[in-house]
Amino acid sequence: MPETKHITSPMPYASNGDFHRIFKEEKDSLYRLSFLLTADQEKAHQCLVSGLEDSMKGSPVFKEWARLWARWALRLSQKGQMSRAN
């Protein structure tokens, strides 16, 4: 009977630590994006925090897509803020 091989490749999905690192490394550009989306400093900060939380709690994302997903999470957060405001 052939021996079973175990694949020991790194995890293909972004971890919470990956998202923390991305939001830390790109804090300025992510904040600018949040501010452009909300046109308000307080809402931009809330959007940034919500984007990080949503990135960590959401569906698994490939590591290669994590930076793009972080920006998408900000957009979704802003959209949620706008719908709550109306």
FIGUKE-100380 format. One record per residue: residue in one letter; x, y, z of N, C-alpha, C in turn. Coordinates in steps of 0.05 Angstrom, whole numbers, plus 5000, padded with zeros to 4 digits. Example, Ala and Ser with C-alpha at 12.3 -4.5 7.8 and 13.67 -1.06 7.14 Angstrom:
residues 2
A526448865156524649105156526449345156;S525749555142527349795143525850015157;
END
This chain:
residues 86
M501749775000500050005000501850255000;P501350454983502950684982502750855007;E504850985014504951145038503551415033;T501851505051500451755049502351985053;K502252175035503952415038502252645050;H503452775068502153005081503253265069;I501553435060502353685049502853885072;T505153995072505854185094506354465083;S504554545064504754815053503655015073;P504555265071503455475089500455515084;M499155615104496255655103495655855080;P493855775061493355945038491556185044;Y490356185068488456395074489656595093;A488756845091489757055108488757015137;S490457045156489757015184489157295196;N488157295220487557545234490157715236;G492357575241494957705243495757845216;D495057705194495557825168494058085164;F491558085173489858325170490858545189;H491658475213492858675231495258805219;R496958645207499458745194498758925171;I496858845154496059005131494959275140;F493159275160491959525169494059695183;K496059575195498159735208500059855186;E500859685167502759775147501459985128;E498859965123497560135104495560325117;K496060375143494160545158493560805145;D495660945135495161215123493461195098;S494161015080492660995055489760885060;L489460705079486760605085485160825099;Y486360985115484961215128484061415106;R485861475088485161665066482761555050;L482861295044480561185030478061205046;S478161145072475861175089474861465090;F476661645091475861925092474662015065;L475761925043474561985017471761865015;L471361635026468661505025466661635043;T467561745066465661845085465562155087;A467762285079467962575081467662685110;D468462515129468162585157470262435173;Q471762585190473962455205473062235224;E470962295239469962095258468861845244;K467361895222466261665207468561505194;A470561655185472861515172474261335192;H474561425217475761265237474061015243;Q471461055246469560835251469660635227;C469860735203469960575179472460405180;L474760515188477260375189477160155210;V476060215233475860005254473959785246;S471659865234469659665225470859495202;G472359625185473659475163475559255173;L477159325193478959125205477358895218;E475258965234473658765247472258585226;D471158705205469858545185471758365170;S474158465165476258305151476858055168;M477058095194477757865212475457675216;K473057775216470757605222469457485197;G470157585174468857505149469757235139;S468957175116469556925103472656915098;P473756675097476556645091477256765064;V479556895063480557025039483456925034;F484056875009486756795002488757025010;K491056945020493057145028493657345006;E493757244981494357424959492257634955;W489857594965487657774961487157954986;A488657915007488058035033488158345031;R490058455017490258745015487858865000;L487058734979484758814964482258784981;W482058564996479758515014479558735035;A481858825046481859035066480459285055;R481059355031479859595018476859545013;W476159305005473359235000471859245026;A473059155048471659155074471159445083;L472959635076472459915082470060015067;R469859935042467560025025464959915036;L465059665045462559545056461859685082;S463859745098463359885123462160155119;Q463260305099462160565093459260545083;K458760345067456060305057454060255080;G454960095099453360035123452860285139;Q454860455142454460705156452460885142;M452560895116450761065101447860965104;S447460705104444760595106443660635134;R445360635154444460685182443760985186;A445061155171444661445174441961525161;N440961375142438461455128436061335142;
END
